[in-house]
Amino acid sequence: MSTPEFDVFGRACPSRPALEHVTGRWGSLALGALAQGPLRFNELRRRVEGVSEKMLSQTLHALERDGLVHREAQPTNPPRVDYSLTPLGRDTAEQLLTLISLIEERMPEVLAAQRRYDARNCPGA
């Protein structure tokens, strides 16, 4: 439920960048992976296949800044950094996982729709 001072449909609303961080490809996958529990950077990178080290780092910084992810550096040699969800991050991930489950469950319908679309709009492709 939104509050009157924040309207994601408004051009200057500060909720837009936060929404983008959460719903972007790497943000949603990172939050979904961290919903299973804390992970070290390389564990998270292996779990989120296809993300580059640089992109994962940028994504985690954005999510940390938004208060969704907690970064804890351990004073060890070599340094150990663990990432976990904050309470806000857990609530957000829970909603994302519901959406992810819906998409996964309905993929046969999505694939059928894509085939119909491609047959109509991309003949011979």
PEMOUR-V24447 format. One record per run of one state. SS is the DSSP state (helix for helix, strand for strand, loop for the rest). FROM is the first residue (numbers start at 1). TO is the last residue. If there is no record, write none. Layout:
BEGIN
ss=SS from=FROM to=TO
ss=SS from=FROM to=TO
END
This chain:
BEGIN
ss=loop from=1 to=14
ss=helix from=15 to=23
ss=loop from=24 to=24
ss=helix from=25 to=34
ss=loop from=35 to=38
ss=strand from=39 to=40
ss=helix from=41 to=47
ss=loop from=48 to=52
ss=helix from=53 to=65
ss=loop from=66 to=68
ss=strand from=69 to=74
ss=loop from=75 to=79
ss=strand from=80 to=85
ss=loop from=86 to=86
ss=helix from=87 to=105
ss=loop from=106 to=106
ss=helix from=107 to=121
ss=loop from=122 to=125
END
